[in-house]
Amino acid sequence: MPDMPEPYLIVSSDCHAGPPTEQYRPYLESRFHREFDDFLSERDARREAMTRLGVRNEAFAARWFADNEEGLRGGWDSAQRDKELDGDGVAAEVIFPDADAVDSGTAAPFGVGLGLSGDQDPELGMAGARAHNRWLAEFCAREPQRRCGVALLPVTGDVAEVVAEIRRAKETGLGALMIPAMWDDKAPYHDRRYDPVWAEAEALRMPVVTHSGAAPRHEYGDHLGIYVSEVTWWPARPLWFLLWSGVFERFPGLRFGVAESGCWWLPNLLWFMDRLYLGAHGGKKLSPFAELTQPPSAYLDRNVFICATNTKRRELAQRYEIGIDNILWGSDFPHPEGTWPRTREWLRDTFHDIPVSEARRMLGLAALDVFGFDADALRPVAARIGPRPQELGQPEDQSAVEASWARARETGRHWLTGHDFPYVGRETAT
């Protein structure tokens, strides 16, 4: 292929940044400093609870921090961060909160980081979000071409205040919005009270994203397996609330994403929702879906993307059902469950037999479109640090690779194309 020698322009759709929690103080309005001091004083108790529940493994934590002390500073140190991303071959990134996913040492004020949920005190929640957003805007401004900051948005609060924060985030250079995956006792996302929020996000071209982390942990007791079985379900749940209530119909330019929840769950969900809409036998007794004018898969392709962190080969085997442009790879830097600091090795193990043209979309080009990165500004960065297809084990002659996936590509969404159950290719178990 003519473009084989060109390096990949890689965008991580899921990275994390945030300073040590106490350093948020200058970014927080002074009237909240007393509450912030109380929040800081409770850190040890929170850490002990995490250890007791098994969410924190003390032996692993000690090894992780000892082995990666220098690199972990990239969670808030701009120069160190660039060094780590360069080493991974990542030209640009989308930045979520909470750099430290082991000890929660960089937690955003009042628990509004990855634990953002509808159960926070509305006033404190918005104050903590604004503090993080101020810090993040400064951080992204140091490398604006390479960083898209995701503003925290406690959307279940006062709508006028939420809309004002969207505008302020945009004015300060942030590029996307993270909303709670859970709304607790607040209005669900099918409620029309949120329409001004969706309208503002659409108008300003700021994608709205949920991220894994929040879950009803009080229900799980000491049974960590329950938490890990459900933690990726909660951020996906808003997707069908928005879709079936017609939000994507009313706001066709709104982009909505689900981050760090994989994409393994999407093919069967999409098959099920399309069949319901198209009048499958099991759904005939239900009322018509008046809010929709297209099958759910059409809204998925137009409005939805999945920040499929640490994408697995099993998920890549289903990419023709999910939609190649709907899968946005992420490294999860600097979290230990991600691919850093061995991203190049991971990419080779995962993408070696994926067609180069498709890998380019999932590893970066689709994210450029969703998050509005300047491709021209990033090409010199990619030329300097990006891995080439040969480094990922992808042969220069792509004809055999393309042929090996021809049947799966033709089958696509089998419930729409009329083909038999999809052919899933090779080596899909890992």
C-alpha positions as CSV (number, residue, x, y, z in Angstrom):
1,M,0.0,0.0,0.0
2,P,1.3,3.5,-0.8
3,D,0.9,4.7,2.8
4,M,2.7,1.8,4.5
5,P,5.9,3.7,5.2
6,E,4.0,6.5,7.0
7,P,4.0,6.3,10.8
8,Y,0.7,6.1,12.6
9,L,-0.9,9.2,14.0
10,I,-2.0,7.8,17.3
11,V,-4.5,9.5,19.6
12,S,-5.3,8.1,23.0
13,S,-9.0,8.7,23.6
14,D,-8.6,8.0,27.3
15,C,-5.8,9.4,29.4
16,H,-5.8,10.9,32.9
17,A,-4.3,13.9,34.6
18,G,-4.6,15.8,37.8
19,P,-2.3,17.2,40.5
20,P,-1.9,15.9,44.0
21,T,-5.2,16.7,45.6
22,E,-4.0,19.4,48.0
23,Q,-2.7,21.4,45.0
24,Y,-6.3,22.1,43.9
25,R,-6.6,24.6,46.6
26,P,-5.7,27.7,44.6
27,Y,-8.2,26.7,41.9
28,L,-11.1,26.4,44.4
29,E,-13.1,29.4,45.5
30,S,-12.0,30.4,49.0
31,R,-15.5,30.0,50.4
32,F,-15.1,26.3,49.9
33,H,-11.7,25.9,51.6
34,R,-13.1,24.7,54.9
35,E,-15.0,21.9,53.2
36,F,-11.9,21.2,51.2
37,D,-9.8,20.8,54.3
38,D,-12.4,18.3,55.6
39,F,-12.2,16.4,52.3
40,L,-8.4,16.2,52.6
41,S,-8.6,15.0,56.2
42,E,-10.7,12.1,55.2
43,R,-8.2,10.7,52.6
44,D,-6.7,8.1,54.9
45,A,-10.1,6.7,55.9
46,R,-11.0,6.4,52.2
47,R,-7.8,4.6,51.4
48,E,-8.3,2.2,54.3
49,A,-11.8,1.5,53.1
50,M,-10.5,0.8,49.5
51,T,-7.9,-1.6,50.9
52,R,-10.5,-3.4,53.0
53,L,-12.8,-3.8,50.0
54,G,-10.0,-5.1,47.9
55,V,-10.1,-2.1,45.5
56,R,-6.6,-1.3,46.7
57,N,-3.9,-4.0,46.8
58,E,-1.1,-2.8,49.1
59,A,1.6,-5.0,47.7
60,F,0.8,-4.1,44.1
61,A,0.6,-0.4,45.1
62,A,4.1,-0.5,46.6
63,R,5.5,-2.1,43.5
64,W,3.7,0.2,41.1
65,F,4.9,3.4,42.6
66,A,8.4,2.1,43.1
67,D,8.8,0.8,39.6
68,N,7.2,3.9,37.9
69,E,8.0,6.8,40.1
70,E,9.4,9.0,37.4
71,G,6.8,8.3,34.8
72,L,3.9,8.7,37.1
73,R,4.9,12.4,37.6
74,G,3.5,12.7,34.1
75,G,0.1,12.7,35.7
76,W,0.6,16.4,36.4
77,D,4.1,17.4,35.1
78,S,3.8,18.6,31.5
79,A,7.4,17.9,30.4
80,Q,7.4,14.4,32.0
81,R,4.0,13.7,30.4
82,D,5.3,14.5,26.9
83,K,8.3,12.2,27.4
84,E,6.0,9.3,28.4
85,L,3.6,9.8,25.5
86,D,6.5,10.1,23.1
87,G,7.8,6.8,24.3
88,D,4.4,5.2,23.7
89,G,4.2,6.7,20.3
90,V,1.0,8.7,21.2
91,A,0.8,12.0,19.3
92,A,-2.3,13.4,21.1
93,E,-4.6,12.6,23.9
94,V,-8.0,13.1,25.5
95,I,-7.6,13.9,29.2
96,F,-10.0,12.7,31.9
97,P,-9.4,13.4,35.7
98,D,-7.7,11.4,38.4
99,A,-4.1,10.6,37.3
100,D,-3.6,8.2,40.3
101,A,-5.9,5.2,40.1
102,V,-4.2,3.3,42.9
103,D,-4.1,5.5,46.0
104,S,-6.5,8.2,44.7
105,G,-3.7,10.7,45.5
106,T,-4.8,13.0,42.7
107,A,-8.6,12.9,43.3
108,A,-10.5,15.9,42.2
109,P,-12.1,17.9,45.0
110,F,-15.2,16.4,46.7
111,G,-15.1,13.2,44.7
112,V,-16.1,14.7,41.4
113,G,-13.4,12.9,39.3
114,L,-14.0,9.4,38.1
115,G,-16.5,9.0,40.9
116,L,-18.7,11.8,39.5
117,S,-22.3,10.9,40.2
118,G,-25.6,12.4,41.0
119,D,-25.2,11.9,44.7
120,Q,-22.7,14.7,45.3
121,D,-23.8,17.9,47.1
122,P,-24.8,20.1,44.2
123,E,-22.9,23.2,45.4
124,L,-19.8,21.3,46.4
125,G,-19.9,19.2,43.3
126,M,-19.9,22.1,41.0
127,A,-17.2,23.9,43.0
128,G,-15.0,20.8,42.8
129,A,-15.6,20.5,39.0
130,R,-14.8,24.1,38.4
131,A,-11.5,23.8,40.3
132,H,-10.5,20.8,38.3
133,N,-11.6,22.4,35.0
134,R,-9.5,25.5,35.8
135,W,-6.4,23.4,36.5
136,L,-7.0,21.3,33.4
137,A,-7.3,24.3,31.1
138,E,-3.9,25.6,32.3
139,F,-2.4,22.1,31.9
140,C,-3.7,21.6,28.3
141,A,-2.6,25.1,27.3
142,R,1.0,24.0,27.6
143,E,0.5,21.7,24.7
144,P,-2.8,22.7,23.1
145,Q,-2.3,20.8,19.9
146,R,-1.7,17.5,21.6
147,R,-4.2,17.7,24.5
148,C,-8.0,17.8,24.6
149,G,-9.2,18.4,28.1
150,V,-12.5,16.9,29.3
151,A,-14.3,19.3,31.6
152,L,-16.1,17.8,34.6
153,L,-19.8,18.6,34.4
154,P,-22.2,17.7,37.3
155,V,-25.1,17.9,34.9
156,T,-27.7,16.9,37.5
157,G,-27.5,20.3,39.2
158,D,-29.0,23.7,38.3
159,V,-29.3,23.7,34.5
160,A,-28.4,27.4,34.1
161,E,-25.2,26.9,36.1
162,V,-24.4,23.8,34.1
163,V,-24.8,25.6,30.8
164,A,-22.7,28.5,32.1
165,E,-19.9,26.0,33.0
166,I,-20.0,24.5,29.5
167,R,-19.5,27.9,28.0
168,R,-16.7,28.7,30.4
169,A,-15.0,25.4,29.7
170,K,-15.1,26.1,26.0
171,E,-13.7,29.6,26.4
172,T,-10.8,28.3,28.4
173,G,-9.8,25.8,25.7
174,L,-11.4,22.5,27.0
175,G,-12.8,20.3,24.3
176,A,-15.3,17.8,25.8
177,L,-17.6,17.2,28.8
178,M,-17.8,14.4,31.3
179,I,-21.2,13.8,32.8
180,P,-22.1,11.5,35.7
181,A,-22.7,7.9,34.7
182,M,-25.3,7.7,37.5
183,W,-27.9,10.3,38.5
184,D,-28.9,8.8,41.9
185,D,-32.2,10.4,42.9
186,K,-32.0,13.1,40.3
187,A,-33.8,13.3,37.0
188,P,-32.7,10.5,34.5
189,Y,-31.3,11.6,31.2
190,H,-34.5,11.1,29.3
191,D,-35.9,14.2,31.1
192,R,-36.4,17.2,29.0
193,R,-34.8,19.4,31.7
194,Y,-31.5,18.5,30.2
195,D,-32.3,19.7,26.7
196,P,-30.5,23.1,27.2
197,V,-27.4,21.1,28.2
198,W,-27.5,18.9,25.1
199,A,-28.2,21.9,22.9
200,E,-25.2,23.9,24.3
201,A,-22.9,20.9,23.9
202,E,-24.1,20.4,20.3
203,A,-23.8,24.1,19.5
204,L,-20.2,24.3,20.9
205,R,-19.2,21.0,19.3
206,M,-18.2,19.6,22.7
207,P,-18.6,15.8,22.9
208,V,-20.3,14.5,26.0
209,V,-18.7,11.4,27.6
210,T,-19.3,9.1,30.5
211,H,-16.4,7.2,32.1
212,S,-16.2,4.1,34.2
213,G,-15.7,4.5,37.9
214,A,-19.0,5.3,39.6
215,A,-21.1,2.5,40.8
216,P,-23.5,1.8,43.7
217,R,-20.6,0.4,45.9
218,H,-22.7,0.5,49.0
219,E,-24.8,-2.3,47.6
220,Y,-21.8,-4.7,47.1
221,G,-20.6,-5.3,50.6
222,D,-17.2,-6.9,50.5
223,H,-17.8,-8.7,47.3
224,L,-15.5,-7.0,44.8
225,G,-16.5,-9.3,42.0
226,I,-19.9,-7.7,41.9
227,Y,-18.3,-4.3,41.4
228,V,-16.0,-5.3,38.7
229,S,-18.8,-7.2,36.9
230,E,-21.0,-4.0,36.8
231,V,-18.5,-1.1,36.7
232,T,-18.5,-1.0,32.9
233,W,-22.3,-1.3,32.7
234,W,-23.1,2.0,34.5
235,P,-21.3,4.3,32.1
236,A,-23.0,2.5,29.2
237,R,-26.5,2.9,30.6
238,P,-26.9,6.6,29.7
239,L,-26.5,5.6,26.0
240,W,-29.9,3.9,25.8
241,F,-31.6,6.6,27.9
242,L,-30.4,9.2,25.4
243,L,-31.1,7.1,22.3
244,W,-34.6,5.8,23.1
245,S,-35.9,9.2,24.5
246,G,-35.0,10.9,21.2
247,V,-32.1,13.0,22.4
248,F,-30.1,12.1,19.3
249,E,-33.1,12.8,17.1
250,R,-33.6,16.3,18.6
251,F,-29.9,17.1,18.6
252,P,-28.4,15.4,15.5
253,G,-25.0,17.1,16.0
254,L,-24.6,15.9,19.6
255,R,-21.7,13.4,20.0
256,F,-21.9,11.0,23.0
257,G,-19.2,8.6,24.1
258,V,-18.6,5.9,26.7
259,A,-15.0,5.7,28.0
260,E,-13.0,2.9,29.6
261,S,-15.8,0.4,29.4
262,G,-14.6,-1.7,26.5
263,C,-16.8,-2.2,23.5
264,W,-17.4,-6.0,23.9
265,W,-21.0,-5.3,25.0
266,L,-22.1,-3.2,22.1
267,P,-22.6,-5.7,19.2
268,N,-25.3,-7.8,21.0
269,L,-26.9,-4.6,22.4
270,L,-27.1,-3.1,19.0
271,W,-28.5,-6.2,17.5
272,F,-31.1,-6.4,20.2
273,M,-32.1,-2.7,19.9
274,D,-32.3,-2.7,16.1
275,R,-34.5,-5.8,16.1
276,L,-36.9,-4.2,18.6
277,Y,-37.1,-1.1,16.4
278,L,-37.5,-3.0,13.2
279,G,-40.4,-5.0,14.6
280,A,-39.0,-8.4,15.6
281,H,-41.5,-10.8,17.0
282,G,-40.5,-10.3,20.6
283,G,-41.2,-6.6,20.3
284,K,-44.5,-6.5,18.4
285,K,-46.6,-6.2,21.5
286,L,-44.8,-2.9,22.4
287,S,-45.9,0.6,21.4
288,P,-44.1,2.2,18.4
289,F,-40.9,4.0,19.2
290,A,-42.3,7.4,18.3
291,E,-39.2,9.4,19.3
292,L,-37.0,7.7,16.7
293,T,-37.1,7.9,12.9
294,Q,-34.2,5.6,12.3
295,P,-32.9,2.3,13.7
296,P,-30.7,2.6,16.7
297,S,-27.6,1.6,14.7
298,A,-28.1,4.7,12.5
299,Y,-27.9,6.9,15.6
300,L,-24.9,5.0,16.8
301,D,-23.0,5.7,13.6
302,R,-24.0,9.4,13.6
303,N,-23.9,10.3,17.3
304,V,-22.0,7.7,19.3
305,F,-18.4,6.7,19.8
306,I,-16.7,4.3,22.2
307,C,-13.4,5.2,23.9
308,A,-12.4,1.6,23.9
309,T,-9.4,1.7,26.3
310,N,-6.9,-1.1,25.9
311,T,-9.0,-2.6,23.1
312,K,-9.0,-6.4,23.1
313,R,-8.6,-8.7,20.1
314,R,-12.0,-10.1,20.7
315,E,-13.5,-6.6,20.4
316,L,-11.5,-5.9,17.2
317,A,-12.9,-9.1,15.7
318,Q,-16.4,-7.5,16.1
319,R,-15.4,-4.2,14.6
320,Y,-17.6,-4.5,11.5
321,E,-20.7,-4.9,13.8
322,I,-19.6,-2.0,16.1
323,G,-18.4,0.2,13.2
324,I,-14.7,0.9,12.7
325,D,-15.2,4.7,13.1
326,N,-17.0,4.1,16.4
327,I,-14.0,2.5,18.1
328,L,-11.5,5.0,19.5
329,W,-8.4,3.3,21.1
330,G,-7.0,4.6,24.4
331,S,-3.9,3.9,26.4
332,D,-5.4,4.9,29.9
333,F,-2.1,6.6,30.8
334,P,-1.0,6.6,33.6
335,H,-3.3,4.0,35.1
336,P,-1.9,0.5,35.7
337,E,-4.8,-1.3,33.8
338,G,-3.8,0.5,30.6
339,T,-1.1,-0.1,28.1
340,W,1.6,2.3,29.4
341,P,4.6,2.0,29.6
342,R,4.5,-0.9,27.0
343,T,2.1,0.6,24.5
344,R,4.3,-0.2,21.4
345,E,4.5,-3.8,22.4
346,W,0.8,-4.0,23.1
347,L,-0.1,-2.5,19.7
348,R,2.0,-5.1,18.0
349,D,0.4,-7.9,19.9
350,T,-3.1,-6.6,19.2
351,F,-3.1,-5.0,15.7
352,H,-0.6,-7.1,13.8
353,D,-3.2,-8.7,11.5
354,I,-5.6,-5.8,11.3
355,P,-5.6,-4.0,7.9
356,V,-3.5,-0.8,8.1
357,S,-6.3,1.4,6.8
358,E,-8.7,0.2,9.5
359,A,-6.0,0.4,12.2
360,R,-5.3,4.0,11.3
361,R,-8.9,4.9,11.9
362,M,-9.2,3.2,15.3
363,L,-5.8,4.2,16.6
364,G,-6.2,7.9,15.8
365,L,-8.0,9.3,12.8
366,A,-11.5,8.7,14.1
367,A,-10.6,10.5,17.4
368,L,-9.3,13.4,15.3
369,D,-12.8,13.8,13.9
370,V,-14.6,13.4,17.2
371,F,-12.5,15.6,19.3
372,G,-11.5,18.2,16.8
373,F,-7.7,17.8,16.8
374,D,-5.8,19.7,14.1
375,A,-4.4,16.9,12.0
376,D,-1.9,19.2,10.2
377,A,-0.4,20.3,13.5
378,L,-0.1,16.7,14.7
379,R,1.6,15.2,11.6
380,P,5.1,16.4,12.5
381,V,4.6,14.9,16.0
382,A,3.5,11.6,14.5
383,A,6.4,11.7,12.0
384,R,8.8,12.0,15.0
385,I,7.4,9.4,17.4
386,G,4.7,7.4,15.7
387,P,5.3,3.6,15.1
388,R,5.2,2.5,11.5
389,P,3.0,-0.4,10.4
390,Q,6.1,-2.6,10.1
391,E,6.8,-2.1,13.8
392,L,3.3,-3.4,14.5
393,G,4.1,-6.5,12.5
394,Q,1.8,-5.5,9.7
395,P,3.2,-6.6,6.3
396,E,3.9,-4.2,3.5
397,D,1.7,-6.2,1.1
398,Q,-1.7,-6.0,2.7
399,S,-3.6,-8.1,0.2
400,A,-3.5,-11.3,2.3
401,V,-4.6,-9.4,5.4
402,E,-7.4,-7.7,3.6
403,A,-8.5,-11.1,2.2
404,S,-8.5,-12.7,5.6
405,W,-11.2,-10.3,6.8
406,A,-13.2,-10.1,3.6
407,R,-16.0,-12.4,4.8
408,A,-16.4,-10.6,8.1
409,R,-16.4,-7.2,6.4
410,E,-19.1,-8.4,3.9
411,T,-21.2,-9.8,6.8
412,G,-21.0,-6.6,8.8
413,R,-24.1,-6.2,10.9
414,H,-25.6,-9.5,9.9
415,W,-29.1,-8.6,11.0
416,L,-29.1,-5.8,8.5
417,T,-27.1,-7.3,5.6
418,G,-29.0,-10.7,5.7
419,H,-25.8,-12.8,6.1
420,D,-25.4,-15.6,8.5
421,F,-24.1,-15.0,12.0
422,P,-20.8,-13.1,11.7
423,Y,-17.5,-14.7,10.9
424,V,-15.2,-13.4,13.6
425,G,-11.8,-14.2,12.2
426,R,-8.8,-15.5,13.9
427,E,-7.3,-15.5,17.4
428,T,-10.2,-13.8,19.1
429,A,-10.1,-15.3,22.5
430,T,-7.7,-12.8,24.2
